[in-house]
Amino acid sequence: MQQRDESDSPGMDDTTTNKRTKLCAYVLPNYTSSINLMQFVEVEPLNSLIKPSPRSGHRALATESDFWIWGGYHPSIDNEEPSMFNQLWRFNFALQRWTLETTTVNGPDLTVASHAMCVYRNIALVFGGTGYPFGHNVSRELYMLDLKLRRWKQCTLLDQKPEPVYGASMIIKGDYLYVLCGTNAWRYNSDVYEIHLPTMKCKKIGNTFDESEEFFDGNGRYRQEAYLYEDKIFLFGGGSSIATPFSLEDLPMFDLTTHTWSFIHTNPDPFHNFPTPRKFHSIFPFRDNQIIMFGGANYDHNMRRHGPVSGNLWVFDFSKLEWSMLPSLSMVKPTYFHAAAMNKRGEIWSHGGVVHEPTGDDDEERITTLYKMHSRVLKLSELCWNHFLNCLSDRTCLVTQPKLMSQLNIPMQFIDRVH
């Protein structure tokens, strides 16, 4: 997928030119180039001094205007205490800047690692999670964060409340939230809970299944990825008590109609076999009947440590039950324990996580880099919006001169993205 923009700007009369100059919106030379839209690229914030600290274990979601991250962890440095970040950061796509948001009312401040997070009607839902030391403080609470008001609310779940876990997955279908899998550090489960969000009534609809892989001692998994396809929830990867992640050859599937688990055998890529088993990875919708997968970690039993899988991007086709590797595409750096989300434009954004650098015995490093990749070609209106933003010499004029976009007849749906 490639998109080429021409650098020549259309002609304007003197009146228009003078007006745009006064509004600090003139064309910059050579600001566009031919790029592969499906390739991950690093996105530098316009103010490089304001950005989150390096972290892992945080979670993300994306709205039409912003990329949000909550929580995270950084290990100790020079015998200092490890950092647990009870922070809400927002990256505005239009302004290309990070903002550390102030929230009101108490949120899940003590369990800010490996929680589950998703968006429902401009509300961030946060469930579970753990603090440091991991597993000593584990949550079973569901919180709502109003993204407009920046206000937390702890939900009161009725009837069958989920067990305390971290590393769970959440799926939204209509007004129902499905919470599944996770661990409390000693027991791993694959239970499924259904929560009716308008009433907060919760019931357990699925029990932990017997894993098909013989070398796993016990059942259940955590930090897997879950995806809803035709009223069936598929699990991809994840880990258990023995650290080795699960294979991607046989996928667990929970049927929301029959409330039963089963296994689906998949077909390998004819040239590249199956993806490496992994956890701490990401999956997102791709084309019709497909998802795209990247990142994650495997476990090296000889070194007794986790390490990133290759940076290759993989596609799974539900209609064929087949894996395909995209050989010409890869992550900039193989990463795991990152936070990623997709917005309505089809852009996949990924922040932070763990990378391995050849710098010595301890080559594990946490980063705060932000990456972006397109999963599909943008609509013409979105391309025009991008072109407009790239024509600005200083994007802060959209904030300092609030009437600018209305004077230029920018549609309200785009004006609302700038804040």
Steps between C-alpha positions, in 0.01 A plus 500: 500500500664816389385857481687776322420869564622770263697781659371767259222702663196626306494864391339763727413861454676767710208540738496135590877486533511803732220360713671164539834667580343703780354180635845336497382233256738511207631212291830350603728385215575132445291378791371187329657194349410160369463259791383146559190559709505147641850533640541591867654847534614687808288804586690777676288733716540863396611579856755231577537617862145405597438127471445196723792336677617166357269222621349159440187321617278802430189482281362723225188594310430734210214739436441698184728779617743351751717209608471436876722298733440413865747357748831326448812379677873565492747289702728648760808697397803527731316327787210746487142381534335377177268752341128427470326766293145591604496745211263574213681625191332622180659542157296724271530381141442843344732700727756218529558568866480316832301632796513364856134514601367574847216271607246537779356243745714202603594261221680163495822664620654194670455249214645671194677208330350229275146626549244463219378812321251580223268781390119510517310810382790737576545333839821316584437171681784370720485163672739310725873553506781473750755716677856437617601246618299332226225276629502641856227751422252380237174667404153368417348845453354657187552873457355747253690809390303774326750611238331837454474592868813303606301357792528149645212290629528164674225269379295281730470162331193300595461123542806294390804724524825391325796383708798736557729467196754676284571425136132456413337583166184703437264491202212741431190383312214748501419578863680191630854477630675163507790449744707185458820333620770641726697404809538597864869385483433146618181390320448551129150485356302520178166584660260725309277765659224694327420850631193692384638854512172695540408297812842367609352153541778243471487126454755228437429334163820301440734286705873434474569243228761227481795617292590281203878535541627217718806672644289765677451429869152626575256699292413862436708778347576872527617786274341329202325697225128444440295574189125474431404344166143390417391466865812302587792624708840373381808502725846565354805403704547595863698344783461279804692405813792342310580823309494331156228667289228301325523387140303676226432175316188403698287795608252484790155625398209594728154488342278777638189308390573163662733632774755227425873488428655306212826498303539605137793356307661756268704470182859625476647744256618279210847659510542615862310240705325631816579819692727461801301440823467830683345713774501875566415557130224682305231413245263726306242476220656499156305426184175306468512189719860572603703625794858625510741403780835645607741514792517280806749289693602136516692337784855371472537215750878487456539870583204489739359823371248648261609634166316670214375294209597623154352828382305334218133579447259207471148477360241241604210429263188372682335378181800280413627449856842577356806697608699720261816696571544839333866463404555858385364660818631502855511700820773760526623312809361170627309598813291338771300620801410808296160675487321520165162607361330564166292808420206531261729614220660157505829625649673268747691689770750329730681656795782392727572145607818295529773467238833320519809701417850346465646724769628250753386223732172676579380597156132536591384858454164673535417771249252784454506500120171542314443313173222515241389271217204521261291186459305639203496792258359818653178653375535804275369728776770369735769554238381859461510545878858370508593732215355799685689416820825455311455844345520665841834641604390482864211274598451677831326776306199267492478551878620858535271615218181298559306666217758402238343173388143633487622796293657250261174299487652189655219251582405481867591130522863600449488814713388286795821297475718792608519546877 
